[in-house]
Protein backbone atom coordinates (compact mmCIF):
# COMPACT_ATOMS: atom_id res chain seq x y z
CA UNK A 1 0.00 0.00 0.00
CA UNK A 2 1.33 3.43 -0.89
CA UNK A 3 2.36 5.66 1.99
CA UNK A 4 -0.28 8.38 1.71
CA UNK A 5 -3.10 5.90 1.14
CA UNK A 6 -1.96 4.17 4.33
CA UNK A 7 -1.85 7.47 6.20
CA UNK A 8 -5.36 8.38 5.02
CA UNK A 9 -6.70 5.07 6.32
CA UNK A 10 -4.83 5.46 9.59
CA UNK A 11 -6.19 9.00 9.90
CA UNK A 12 -9.73 7.70 9.38
CA UNK A 13 -9.20 4.97 12.00
CA UNK A 14 -7.93 7.43 14.61
CA UNK A 15 -10.70 9.92 13.85
CA UNK A 16 -13.31 7.19 14.23
CA UNK A 17 -11.96 6.21 17.64
CA UNK A 18 -11.67 9.82 18.76
CA UNK A 19 -15.21 10.66 17.70
CA UNK A 20 -16.51 7.51 19.44
CA UNK A 21 -15.02 8.76 22.72
CA UNK A 22 -16.10 12.37 22.23
CA UNK A 23 -19.65 11.11 21.61
CA UNK A 24 -19.78 9.92 25.23
CA UNK A 25 -19.29 13.48 26.57
CA UNK A 26 -22.27 15.54 27.61
CA UNK A 27 -22.78 18.80 25.74
CA UNK A 28 -21.39 20.89 28.59
CA UNK A 29 -18.09 18.98 28.61
CA UNK A 30 -17.98 18.97 24.81
CA UNK A 31 -18.33 22.76 24.67
CA UNK A 32 -16.35 23.68 27.80
CA UNK A 33 -13.34 25.98 27.47
CA UNK A 34 -10.49 23.59 28.21
CA UNK A 35 -7.59 25.95 27.56
CA UNK A 36 -6.45 24.16 24.40
CA UNK A 37 -5.55 26.25 21.37
CA UNK A 38 -9.08 26.41 19.93
CA UNK A 39 -10.57 26.45 23.45
CA UNK A 40 -13.17 23.68 23.21
CA UNK A 41 -13.30 20.16 21.87
CA UNK A 42 -16.11 21.30 19.55
CA UNK A 43 -14.06 24.17 18.13
CA UNK A 44 -10.97 21.97 17.78
CA UNK A 45 -12.84 19.27 15.85
CA UNK A 46 -14.27 21.95 13.55
CA UNK A 47 -10.76 23.38 13.08
CA UNK A 48 -9.43 19.97 12.06
CA UNK A 49 -12.12 19.63 9.41
CA UNK A 50 -11.50 23.22 8.24
CA UNK A 51 -7.78 22.62 7.80
CA UNK A 52 -8.26 19.29 6.04
CA UNK A 53 -10.65 20.95 3.60
CA UNK A 54 -8.22 23.81 3.13
CA UNK A 55 -5.22 21.57 2.36
CA UNK A 56 -7.17 19.13 0.20
CA UNK A 57 -8.53 22.11 -1.72
CA UNK A 58 -5.03 23.41 -2.25
CA UNK A 59 -3.82 20.02 -3.46
CA UNK A 60 -6.77 19.57 -5.83
CA UNK A 61 -7.01 23.20 -6.91
CA UNK A 62 -10.56 23.59 -5.60
CA UNK A 63 -12.11 26.23 -3.36
CA UNK A 64 -13.62 24.44 -0.38
CA UNK A 65 -15.19 27.58 1.09
CA UNK A 66 -12.75 28.06 3.95
CA UNK A 67 -12.49 31.66 5.14
CA UNK A 68 -10.76 31.35 8.53
CA UNK A 69 -8.98 28.76 10.63
CA UNK A 70 -11.53 29.09 13.43
CA UNK A 71 -14.52 28.80 11.09
CA UNK A 72 -17.34 26.72 12.55
CA UNK A 73 -18.59 24.46 9.81
CA UNK A 74 -21.09 22.59 11.95
CA UNK A 75 -22.68 23.62 15.25
CA UNK A 76 -23.86 20.16 16.24
CA UNK A 77 -21.72 17.11 16.90
CA UNK A 78 -23.80 14.73 14.76
CA UNK A 79 -23.42 16.83 11.60
CA UNK A 80 -19.75 17.45 12.31
CA UNK A 81 -19.13 13.73 12.74
CA UNK A 82 -20.93 12.89 9.49
CA UNK A 83 -18.87 15.52 7.65
CA UNK A 84 -15.65 14.18 9.19
CA UNK A 85 -16.50 10.66 8.04
CA UNK A 86 -17.28 11.88 4.52
CA UNK A 87 -14.05 13.91 4.41
CA UNK A 88 -12.02 10.88 5.48
CA UNK A 89 -13.65 8.68 2.83
CA UNK A 90 -13.01 11.34 0.20
CA UNK A 91 -9.37 11.68 1.22
CA UNK A 92 -8.84 7.92 0.95
CA UNK A 93 -10.41 7.88 -2.52
CA UNK A 94 -8.34 10.89 -3.61
CA UNK A 95 -5.06 9.39 -2.47
CA UNK A 96 -5.83 5.90 -3.77
CA UNK A 97 -6.31 7.39 -7.23
CA UNK A 98 -3.57 10.03 -7.15
CA UNK A 99 -0.67 9.10 -9.45
CA UNK A 100 2.88 9.29 -8.13
CA UNK A 101 3.77 12.17 -10.41
CA UNK A 102 0.93 14.23 -8.88
CA UNK A 103 2.19 13.48 -5.36
CA UNK A 104 5.58 14.84 -6.45
CA UNK A 105 4.10 17.88 -8.21
CA UNK A 106 4.52 21.45 -7.02
CA UNK A 107 1.45 23.38 -5.90
CA UNK A 108 1.16 27.14 -5.47
CA UNK A 109 -1.07 28.50 -2.74
CA UNK A 110 -1.65 31.48 -0.50
CA UNK A 111 -2.50 31.86 3.15
CA UNK A 112 -6.15 32.53 3.98
CA UNK A 113 -5.29 36.21 4.41
CA UNK A 114 -3.56 36.12 1.00
CA UNK A 115 -0.58 37.90 2.53
CA UNK A 116 1.95 35.13 1.87
CA UNK A 117 2.38 32.89 -1.14
CA UNK A 118 4.08 29.51 -1.32
CA UNK A 119 5.06 26.72 -3.66
CA UNK A 120 5.53 23.23 -2.24
CA UNK A 121 5.27 19.58 -3.21
CA UNK A 122 1.95 17.81 -2.72
CA UNK A 123 3.69 15.13 -0.64
CA UNK A 124 4.91 17.74 1.83
CA UNK A 125 1.50 19.37 2.10
CA UNK A 126 -0.10 15.98 2.77
CA UNK A 127 2.52 15.18 5.41
CA UNK A 128 1.82 18.51 7.08
CA UNK A 129 -1.92 17.88 7.02
CA UNK A 130 -1.58 14.50 8.72
CA UNK A 131 0.85 15.92 11.26
CA UNK A 132 -1.57 18.77 12.00
CA UNK A 133 -4.33 16.26 12.69
CA UNK A 134 -2.11 14.45 15.18
CA UNK A 135 -1.21 17.68 16.96
CA UNK A 136 -4.78 18.77 17.67
CA UNK A 137 -6.15 15.29 18.32
CA UNK A 138 -3.44 15.00 20.97
CA UNK A 139 -4.80 18.12 22.65
CA UNK A 140 -8.29 16.61 22.75
CA UNK A 141 -6.90 13.31 24.05
CA UNK A 142 -5.08 15.15 26.84
CA UNK A 143 -8.28 16.92 27.91
CA UNK A 144 -10.23 13.68 27.95
CA UNK A 145 -7.46 11.86 29.79
CA UNK A 146 -7.42 14.61 32.43
CA UNK A 147 -11.13 13.94 32.89
CA UNK A 148 -10.32 10.31 33.64
CA UNK A 149 -11.60 8.82 30.41
CA UNK A 150 -10.25 5.46 29.27
CA UNK A 151 -8.81 6.05 25.82
CA UNK A 152 -7.67 3.54 23.19
CA UNK A 153 -4.12 3.32 21.90
CA UNK A 154 -4.09 5.05 18.54
CA UNK A 155 -0.48 4.68 17.49
CA UNK A 156 0.25 3.25 14.06
CA UNK A 157 1.42 -0.19 15.31
CA UNK A 158 -2.10 -0.81 16.72
CA UNK A 159 -3.67 0.00 13.35
CA UNK A 160 -1.38 -2.00 11.06
CA UNK A 161 -2.57 -5.49 12.18
CA UNK A 162 -6.17 -4.45 11.47
CA UNK A 163 -5.34 -3.92 7.79
CA UNK A 164 -2.94 -6.86 7.43
CA UNK A 165 0.23 -4.74 7.26
CA UNK A 166 1.69 -6.17 10.49
CA UNK A 167 0.98 -8.94 12.92
CA UNK A 168 1.08 -9.19 16.68
CA UNK A 169 3.66 -11.81 17.67
CA UNK A 170 3.54 -11.60 21.46
Z-matrix of the N, CA and C atoms (Angstrom, degrees):
N
C 1 1.448
C 2 1.535 1 108.81
N 3 1.305 2 116.14 1 135.22
C 4 1.460 3 120.31 2 179.25
C 5 1.531 4 110.62 3 -65.58
N 6 1.315 5 114.63 4 152.16
C 7 1.462 6 121.13 5 -173.63
C 8 1.534 7 113.42 6 -55.56
N 9 1.315 8 118.09 7 -51.70
C 10 1.463 9 119.38 8 -174.15
C 11 1.525 10 112.17 9 -72.80
N 12 1.318 11 118.14 10 -29.18
C 13 1.462 12 120.05 11 172.41
C 14 1.526 13 110.03 12 -64.83
N 15 1.327 14 115.88 13 -41.60
C 16 1.464 15 120.45 14 175.97
C 17 1.525 16 110.73 15 -61.23
N 18 1.322 17 117.00 16 -45.71
C 19 1.460 18 120.45 17 -178.47
C 20 1.532 19 111.50 18 -64.45
N 21 1.319 20 117.35 19 -35.69
C 22 1.467 21 120.11 20 177.98
C 23 1.531 22 110.69 21 -65.84
N 24 1.316 23 116.92 22 -39.81
C 25 1.466 24 120.35 23 177.99
C 26 1.535 25 110.99 24 -69.10
N 27 1.303 26 116.06 25 -40.71
C 28 1.462 27 120.18 26 176.78
C 29 1.527 28 109.83 27 -62.49
N 30 1.309 29 117.21 28 -44.32
C 31 1.456 30 122.84 29 177.85
C 32 1.532 31 110.55 30 -57.35
N 33 1.323 32 116.48 31 -45.09
C 34 1.458 33 120.97 32 178.49
C 35 1.536 34 110.92 33 -61.82
N 36 1.320 35 116.88 34 -42.89
C 37 1.463 36 122.67 35 -179.29
C 38 1.531 37 110.59 36 -62.38
N 39 1.320 38 116.71 37 -46.17
C 40 1.466 39 120.09 38 179.23
C 41 1.532 40 110.05 39 -65.71
N 42 1.314 41 117.10 40 -45.21
C 43 1.465 42 119.51 41 179.12
C 44 1.520 43 111.47 42 -58.42
N 45 1.315 44 117.13 43 -41.66
C 46 1.464 45 121.27 44 179.70
C 47 1.530 46 110.31 45 -60.58
N 48 1.318 47 116.13 46 -44.76
C 49 1.468 48 119.24 47 -179.55
C 50 1.526 49 111.44 48 -67.79
N 51 1.329 50 116.22 49 -40.01
C 52 1.457 51 120.05 50 178.66
C 53 1.531 52 110.36 51 -62.96
N 54 1.310 53 116.95 52 -49.09
C 55 1.458 54 120.34 53 -179.50
C 56 1.527 55 111.56 54 -62.83
N 57 1.334 56 118.20 55 -35.12
C 58 1.466 57 120.41 56 176.13
C 59 1.526 58 110.69 57 -59.65
N 60 1.316 59 117.44 58 -42.23
C 61 1.467 60 121.39 59 179.67
C 62 1.525 61 111.66 60 -72.25
N 63 1.322 62 116.90 61 -42.70
C 64 1.465 63 120.05 62 179.01
C 65 1.533 64 109.99 63 -61.65
N 66 1.313 65 117.65 64 -33.96
C 67 1.471 66 121.67 65 -179.51
C 68 1.522 67 112.06 66 -61.42
N 69 1.313 68 118.20 67 -20.25
C 70 1.470 69 120.71 68 -179.75
C 71 1.529 70 112.16 69 -83.77
N 72 1.328 71 117.95 70 -9.45
C 73 1.466 72 121.23 71 179.18
C 74 1.523 73 110.34 72 -77.25
N 75 1.331 74 115.98 73 146.98
C 76 1.460 75 117.46 74 171.12
C 77 1.527 76 108.17 75 -77.33
N 78 1.322 77 116.30 76 165.96
C 79 1.460 78 120.66 77 -173.86
C 80 1.529 79 111.91 78 -61.71
N 81 1.316 80 117.17 79 -34.82
C 82 1.465 81 119.96 80 179.60
C 83 1.525 82 110.93 81 -63.34
N 84 1.316 83 117.40 82 -45.30
C 85 1.470 84 121.11 83 179.03
C 86 1.523 85 110.80 84 -67.87
N 87 1.313 86 116.77 85 -37.62
C 88 1.462 87 122.44 86 -179.97
C 89 1.525 88 111.57 87 -63.52
N 90 1.325 89 116.19 88 -34.84
C 91 1.467 90 121.07 89 -175.51
C 92 1.534 91 113.56 90 -104.80
N 93 1.313 92 117.50 91 5.25
C 94 1.469 93 121.27 92 -178.42
C 95 1.528 94 111.02 93 -71.62
N 96 1.324 95 115.78 94 143.14
C 97 1.463 96 120.98 95 174.45
C 98 1.519 97 107.51 96 -72.77
N 99 1.315 98 116.05 97 113.40
C 100 1.471 99 121.61 98 -174.62
C 101 1.521 100 112.94 99 -102.33
N 102 1.339 101 116.32 100 -5.01
C 103 1.454 102 120.03 101 -178.35
C 104 1.512 103 114.49 102 86.84
N 105 1.335 104 118.05 103 0.35
C 106 1.464 105 119.39 104 175.89
C 107 1.530 106 108.37 105 -75.99
N 108 1.309 107 116.91 106 171.53
C 109 1.461 108 121.79 107 -169.21
C 110 1.525 109 113.39 108 -54.09
N 111 1.316 110 118.03 109 -43.74
C 112 1.465 111 121.08 110 177.71
C 113 1.527 112 111.71 111 -100.59
N 114 1.289 113 116.27 112 24.52
C 115 1.465 114 128.18 113 171.50
C 116 1.527 115 114.84 114 69.93
N 117 1.318 116 118.39 115 -58.52
C 118 1.464 117 120.30 116 -173.62
C 119 1.528 118 110.13 117 -116.87
N 120 1.312 119 114.77 118 162.56
C 121 1.463 120 119.46 119 174.48
C 122 1.530 121 109.11 120 -62.40
N 123 1.331 122 116.55 121 -42.86
C 124 1.467 123 121.08 122 179.19
C 125 1.531 124 111.28 123 -57.66
N 126 1.323 125 117.47 124 -49.05
C 127 1.457 126 120.28 125 -179.68
C 128 1.534 127 111.60 126 -65.48
N 129 1.311 128 117.11 127 -36.40
C 130 1.464 129 120.77 128 -179.46
C 131 1.526 130 111.09 129 -68.31
N 132 1.320 131 117.81 130 -41.83
C 133 1.463 132 120.20 131 177.45
C 134 1.527 133 110.76 132 -64.53
N 135 1.334 134 117.53 133 -39.43
C 136 1.462 135 120.54 134 174.86
C 137 1.517 136 110.09 135 -62.16
N 138 1.331 137 117.50 136 -44.22
C 139 1.465 138 121.20 137 179.88
C 140 1.528 139 111.17 138 -58.87
N 141 1.317 140 117.15 139 -42.10
C 142 1.465 141 119.92 140 179.15
C 143 1.529 142 111.36 141 -60.94
N 144 1.311 143 116.86 142 -41.95
C 145 1.464 144 119.92 143 178.17
C 146 1.529 145 110.51 144 -67.90
N 147 1.321 146 117.25 145 -40.31
C 148 1.465 147 121.97 146 177.08
C 149 1.527 148 110.36 147 -56.76
N 150 1.320 149 116.45 148 -49.97
C 151 1.464 150 120.14 149 -175.14
C 152 1.526 151 111.00 150 -69.70
N 153 1.313 152 117.94 151 -37.83
C 154 1.469 153 118.73 152 174.99
C 155 1.525 154 110.39 153 -60.31
N 156 1.317 155 117.36 154 -45.84
C 157 1.462 156 120.23 155 179.08
C 158 1.526 157 110.96 156 -62.78
N 159 1.314 158 116.54 157 -38.72
C 160 1.457 159 120.73 158 178.93
C 161 1.526 160 111.04 159 -62.30
N 162 1.343 161 117.53 160 -50.86
C 163 1.463 162 121.02 161 -177.76
C 164 1.523 163 111.99 162 -68.63
N 165 1.315 164 117.58 163 -40.83
C 166 1.463 165 119.43 164 178.78
C 167 1.527 166 109.30 165 -64.50
N 168 1.321 167 116.88 166 -38.74
C 169 1.460 168 120.20 167 175.77
C 170 1.515 169 112.27 168 -61.70
N 171 1.320 170 116.11 169 -39.95
C 172 1.465 171 119.32 170 178.50
C 173 1.526 172 110.89 171 -66.02
N 174 1.307 173 116.53 172 -40.88
C 175 1.466 174 121.28 173 -179.44
C 176 1.526 175 110.99 174 -67.08
N 177 1.334 176 116.60 175 -38.44
C 178 1.470 177 120.08 176 -176.50
C 179 1.521 178 113.00 177 -93.40
N 180 1.328 179 117.06 178 -7.40
C 181 1.453 180 120.56 179 -178.92
C 182 1.516 181 113.46 180 74.81
N 183 1.336 182 116.70 181 28.63
C 184 1.463 183 119.90 182 -179.27
C 185 1.532 184 110.65 183 -119.08
N 186 1.310 185 115.64 184 147.33
C 187 1.462 186 121.87 185 176.86
C 188 1.518 187 107.80 186 -86.50
N 189 1.325 188 116.21 187 116.46
C 190 1.464 189 120.81 188 -177.47
C 191 1.529 190 112.03 189 -97.83
N 192 1.324 191 117.27 190 10.10
C 193 1.455 192 120.92 191 175.58
C 194 1.513 193 115.24 192 77.33
N 195 1.314 194 117.31 193 25.91
C 196 1.460 195 121.25 194 -179.93
C 197 1.529 196 108.93 195 -91.43
N 198 1.329 197 115.63 196 126.38
C 199 1.462 198 120.35 197 -177.86
C 200 1.522 199 113.45 198 -116.41
N 201 1.337 200 117.69 199 -18.39
C 202 1.466 201 120.35 200 176.64
C 203 1.523 202 109.30 201 -158.73
N 204 1.315 203 115.49 202 156.40
C 205 1.462 204 120.29 203 -177.37
C 206 1.524 205 112.78 204 -72.57
N 207 1.326 206 117.30 205 -18.67
C 208 1.465 207 119.78 206 177.60
C 209 1.531 208 111.80 207 -105.37
N 210 1.316 209 116.00 208 19.10
C 211 1.463 210 122.03 209 178.36
C 212 1.528 211 109.77 210 -59.98
N 213 1.307 212 116.67 211 135.10
C 214 1.464 213 121.33 212 175.58
C 215 1.524 214 107.27 213 -97.39
N 216 1.302 215 115.39 214 110.14
C 217 1.458 216 121.12 215 -179.18
C 218 1.521 217 111.64 216 -81.79
N 219 1.321 218 115.91 217 -33.90
C 220 1.460 219 121.22 218 -177.67
C 221 1.519 220 109.21 219 -141.84
N 222 1.325 221 116.33 220 130.00
C 223 1.466 222 121.08 221 -179.62
C 224 1.521 223 112.50 222 -82.31
N 225 1.327 224 117.00 223 -26.84
C 226 1.464 225 118.37 224 -177.30
C 227 1.531 226 110.63 225 -108.17
N 228 1.314 227 114.87 226 148.77
C 229 1.460 228 121.89 227 -176.19
C 230 1.528 229 112.03 228 -62.07
N 231 1.318 230 117.43 229 -41.38
C 232 1.465 231 120.62 230 -176.15
C 233 1.534 232 111.48 231 -61.24
N 234 1.321 233 116.81 232 -45.29
C 235 1.470 234 120.42 233 178.88
C 236 1.526 235 111.23 234 -67.87
N 237 1.326 236 116.10 235 -39.52
C 238 1.462 237 120.60 236 178.27
C 239 1.525 238 110.64 237 -62.34
N 240 1.317 239 116.33 238 -43.45
C 241 1.464 240 120.48 239 179.23
C 242 1.530 241 110.87 240 -63.23
N 243 1.310 242 117.25 241 -44.30
C 244 1.472 243 120.40 242 179.34
C 245 1.530 244 110.55 243 -62.00
N 246 1.323 245 117.08 244 -40.13
C 247 1.467 246 120.85 245 178.39
C 248 1.526 247 110.82 246 -67.10
N 249 1.320 248 117.06 247 -39.31
C 250 1.470 249 121.30 248 177.82
C 251 1.519 250 110.11 249 -61.32
N 252 1.331 251 116.96 250 -44.99
C 253 1.456 252 121.18 251 -179.83
C 254 1.526 253 110.89 252 -63.27
N 255 1.323 254 116.68 253 -41.82
C 256 1.467 255 120.48 254 178.48
C 257 1.527 256 110.50 255 -65.72
N 258 1.327 257 117.21 256 -40.87
C 259 1.467 258 120.81 257 178.94
C 260 1.524 259 110.71 258 -62.60
N 261 1.320 260 116.36 259 -42.33
C 262 1.468 261 120.03 260 179.85
C 263 1.529 262 111.19 261 -64.87
N 264 1.326 263 117.02 262 -42.09
C 265 1.472 264 119.94 263 177.14
C 266 1.527 265 110.63 264 -62.59
N 267 1.326 266 116.14 265 -42.89
C 268 1.461 267 120.27 266 179.49
C 269 1.513 268 112.64 267 -63.63
N 270 1.337 269 116.25 268 -39.00
C 271 1.462 270 120.35 269 178.66
C 272 1.524 271 110.88 270 -65.36
N 273 1.308 272 117.36 271 -42.09
C 274 1.469 273 120.46 272 177.32
C 275 1.526 274 110.02 273 -60.38
N 276 1.320 275 117.22 274 -47.39
C 277 1.470 276 120.60 275 179.62
C 278 1.525 277 110.98 276 -61.25
N 279 1.326 278 116.82 277 -43.49
C 280 1.467 279 121.00 278 179.62
C 281 1.523 280 110.75 279 -59.36
N 282 1.313 281 116.87 280 -48.20
C 283 1.463 282 120.16 281 -175.08
C 284 1.517 283 112.46 282 -75.75
N 285 1.326 284 117.86 283 -30.08
C 286 1.467 285 120.01 284 174.72
C 287 1.525 286 111.03 285 -63.49
N 288 1.321 287 116.89 286 -33.21
C 289 1.461 288 121.68 287 -175.65
C 290 1.528 289 113.63 288 -95.25
N 291 1.340 290 117.20 289 -12.58
C 292 1.458 291 119.99 290 -174.71
C 293 1.530 292 110.66 291 -73.43
N 294 1.332 293 117.42 292 122.77
C 295 1.470 294 119.41 293 178.65
C 296 1.530 295 111.32 294 -70.58
N 297 1.318 296 115.29 295 155.57
C 298 1.463 297 120.85 296 -178.20
C 299 1.523 298 112.73 297 -56.62
N 300 1.325 299 116.76 298 -37.82
C 301 1.467 300 117.60 299 -179.00
C 302 1.521 301 111.65 300 -66.15
N 303 1.320 302 117.94 301 -28.84
C 304 1.474 303 120.87 302 176.45
C 305 1.532 304 110.06 303 -72.28
N 306 1.311 305 117.80 304 -37.36
C 307 1.469 306 121.13 305 178.18
C 308 1.526 307 109.99 306 -63.93
N 309 1.319 308 117.17 307 -31.15
C 310 1.461 309 121.72 308 179.30
C 311 1.532 310 113.11 309 -88.06
N 312 1.310 311 117.44 310 -6.78
C 313 1.467 312 121.51 311 -175.52
C 314 1.529 313 111.78 312 -70.40
N 315 1.331 314 114.26 313 155.37
C 316 1.461 315 121.28 314 174.49
C 317 1.522 316 109.35 315 -88.72
N 318 1.333 317 114.57 316 142.69
C 319 1.458 318 121.62 317 178.02
C 320 1.523 319 107.79 318 -126.96
N 321 1.314 320 116.11 319 137.12
C 322 1.469 321 121.19 320 174.51
C 323 1.522 322 108.43 321 -100.91
N 324 1.331 323 115.39 322 139.11
C 325 1.459 324 119.62 323 179.24
C 326 1.517 325 109.59 324 -155.88
N 327 1.313 326 114.93 325 165.70
C 328 1.459 327 122.47 326 178.46
C 329 1.522 328 109.00 327 -121.97
N 330 1.318 329 114.88 328 160.22
C 331 1.462 330 119.16 329 171.89
C 332 1.522 331 108.46 330 -67.34
N 333 1.323 332 117.00 331 166.91
C 334 1.462 333 120.83 332 178.32
C 335 1.525 334 110.88 333 -58.21
N 336 1.307 335 116.45 334 -37.81
C 337 1.472 336 120.70 335 179.64
C 338 1.528 337 112.33 336 -76.05
N 339 1.322 338 116.25 337 -8.37
C 340 1.468 339 123.09 338 -178.59
C 341 1.524 340 112.89 339 62.28
N 342 1.326 341 116.07 340 23.82
C 343 1.466 342 119.57 341 -178.68
C 344 1.527 343 113.19 342 -96.04
N 345 1.322 344 117.02 343 -10.75
C 346 1.462 345 121.25 344 176.89
C 347 1.513 346 108.39 345 -138.56
N 348 1.330 347 114.99 346 143.88
C 349 1.453 348 120.97 347 -177.06
C 350 1.526 349 108.46 348 -125.41
N 351 1.335 350 115.12 349 144.20
C 352 1.456 351 120.82 350 -174.69
C 353 1.521 352 110.82 351 -136.80
N 354 1.315 353 114.15 352 162.91
C 355 1.452 354 122.55 353 169.10
C 356 1.523 355 105.50 354 -137.91
N 357 1.322 356 116.18 355 127.60
C 358 1.468 357 120.41 356 -177.79
C 359 1.527 358 109.34 357 -152.67
N 360 1.310 359 115.54 358 161.72
C 361 1.464 360 121.20 359 179.01
C 362 1.541 361 110.18 360 -75.60
N 363 1.310 362 114.69 361 145.06
C 364 1.458 363 120.99 362 178.56
C 365 1.525 364 109.91 363 -55.24
N 366 1.326 365 117.50 364 -42.75
C 367 1.473 366 120.29 365 -178.05
C 368 1.522 367 111.62 366 -58.41
N 369 1.320 368 117.39 367 -36.90
C 370 1.459 369 120.74 368 -179.33
C 371 1.528 370 111.27 369 -73.79
N 372 1.312 371 116.17 370 -36.20
C 373 1.463 372 119.88 371 177.29
C 374 1.526 373 110.55 372 -66.41
N 375 1.334 374 116.39 373 -41.00
C 376 1.464 375 120.07 374 177.32
C 377 1.524 376 111.00 375 -64.76
N 378 1.322 377 116.93 376 -42.28
C 379 1.471 378 120.05 377 177.59
C 380 1.522 379 110.49 378 -59.78
N 381 1.319 380 116.15 379 -43.19
C 382 1.460 381 120.24 380 178.72
C 383 1.517 382 112.18 381 -63.80
N 384 1.323 383 116.80 382 -39.09
C 385 1.463 384 120.63 383 179.08
C 386 1.527 385 110.98 384 -62.78
N 387 1.332 386 116.55 385 -46.18
C 388 1.468 387 119.13 386 179.72
C 389 1.528 388 111.18 387 -66.16
N 390 1.307 389 117.06 388 -38.24
C 391 1.458 390 120.60 389 177.89
C 392 1.531 391 110.62 390 -64.62
N 393 1.312 392 116.92 391 -40.52
C 394 1.459 393 122.03 392 178.38
C 395 1.523 394 110.66 393 -60.00
N 396 1.324 395 116.36 394 -43.37
C 397 1.468 396 120.56 395 177.00
C 398 1.533 397 110.29 396 -56.16
N 399 1.318 398 115.76 397 -48.10
C 400 1.457 399 120.72 398 -178.15
C 401 1.524 400 111.20 399 -59.53
N 402 1.307 401 116.39 400 -43.24
C 403 1.463 402 122.14 401 -178.97
C 404 1.530 403 111.61 402 -56.90
N 405 1.317 404 116.97 403 -53.53
C 406 1.463 405 119.55 404 -176.19
C 407 1.529 406 112.91 405 -76.73
N 408 1.320 407 118.00 406 -32.24
C 409 1.465 408 118.20 407 174.59
C 410 1.522 409 109.66 408 -63.21
N 411 1.331 410 116.96 409 -35.99
C 412 1.463 411 120.46 410 176.97
C 413 1.516 412 112.02 411 -60.92
N 414 1.327 413 117.04 412 -37.14
C 415 1.463 414 120.10 413 176.68
C 416 1.528 415 110.38 414 -63.08
N 417 1.312 416 116.44 415 -44.55
C 418 1.473 417 120.23 416 179.51
C 419 1.519 418 110.08 417 -64.68
N 420 1.319 419 116.98 418 -42.63
C 421 1.471 420 120.61 419 177.92
C 422 1.521 421 110.69 420 -58.61
N 423 1.333 422 116.78 421 -43.29
C 424 1.464 423 120.03 422 -179.36
C 425 1.524 424 110.79 423 -61.72
N 426 1.317 425 117.69 424 -42.42
C 427 1.469 426 121.22 425 178.85
C 428 1.519 427 109.97 426 -61.92
N 429 1.311 428 117.19 427 -45.71
C 430 1.459 429 120.42 428 -178.16
C 431 1.524 430 111.04 429 -68.26
N 432 1.313 431 116.93 430 -36.80
C 433 1.462 432 120.30 431 177.55
C 434 1.528 433 110.49 432 -65.38
N 435 1.327 434 116.99 433 -39.97
C 436 1.466 435 120.52 434 177.07
C 437 1.521 436 111.56 435 -62.78
N 438 1.299 437 117.14 436 -25.09
C 439 1.472 438 122.14 437 177.29
C 440 1.527 439 111.89 438 -85.85
N 441 1.329 440 116.09 439 2.59
C 442 1.456 441 120.66 440 176.30
C 443 1.509 442 115.41 441 84.29
N 444 1.318 443 117.27 442 14.57
C 445 1.465 444 119.85 443 -179.94
C 446 1.522 445 110.47 444 -74.68
N 447 1.315 446 115.83 445 144.27
C 448 1.456 447 122.29 446 174.15
C 449 1.520 448 107.51 447 -85.35
N 450 1.325 449 116.24 448 118.81
C 451 1.457 450 121.02 449 -173.98
C 452 1.524 451 111.03 450 -116.17
N 453 1.327 452 117.25 451 144.13
C 454 1.467 453 120.28 452 -179.65
C 455 1.531 454 111.43 453 -75.36
N 456 1.321 455 115.42 454 155.70
C 457 1.465 456 120.55 455 171.31
C 458 1.524 457 107.74 456 -72.31
N 459 1.334 458 115.46 457 128.08
C 460 1.457 459 119.33 458 -177.65
C 461 1.529 460 111.47 459 -123.58
N 462 1.305 461 116.62 460 27.28
C 463 1.460 462 119.63 461 174.77
C 464 1.526 463 109.44 462 -79.66
N 465 1.310 464 116.02 463 154.99
C 466 1.454 465 122.93 464 -175.63
C 467 1.539 466 113.61 465 -52.14
N 468 1.341 467 120.05 466 -41.26
C 469 1.470 468 118.37 467 -179.51
C 470 1.531 469 114.12 468 -59.57
N 471 1.330 470 118.73 469 -23.73
C 472 1.460 471 121.37 470 178.34
C 473 1.525 472 111.71 471 -81.27
N 474 1.310 473 116.90 472 -20.32
C 475 1.454 474 122.52 473 178.83
C 476 1.527 475 111.89 474 -86.53
N 477 1.315 476 116.96 475 -40.40
C 478 1.470 477 121.21 476 -173.26
C 479 1.527 478 114.30 477 -54.67
N 480 1.346 479 120.63 478 -42.84
C 481 1.470 480 118.80 479 177.80
C 482 1.532 481 113.20 480 -62.15
N 483 1.324 482 117.12 481 -29.97
C 484 1.463 483 120.40 482 -179.56
C 485 1.526 484 112.68 483 -65.61
N 486 1.330 485 116.53 484 -26.10
C 487 1.470 486 119.64 485 -178.90
C 488 1.532 487 111.47 486 -109.67
N 489 1.328 488 117.27 487 10.69
C 490 1.460 489 121.24 488 176.74
C 491 1.513 490 115.57 489 76.73
N 492 1.338 491 116.95 490 18.48
C 493 1.477 492 120.87 491 -179.76
C 494 1.529 493 112.10 492 -97.65
N 495 1.305 494 117.28 493 -1.63
C 496 1.473 495 122.70 494 176.63
C 497 1.534 496 106.07 495 -160.44
N 498 1.303 497 114.18 496 168.76
C 499 1.467 498 118.20 497 175.03
C 500 1.512 499 108.71 498 -138.78
N 501 1.321 500 114.44 499 149.06
C 502 1.455 501 121.26 500 176.82
C 503 1.521 502 106.87 501 -83.64
N 504 1.337 503 116.58 502 126.32
C 505 1.471 504 119.74 503 -177.06
C 506 1.521 505 112.91 504 -111.19
N 507 1.301 506 118.06 505 -8.23
C 508 1.473 507 119.70 506 176.29
C 509 1.502 508 109.62 507 -155.31
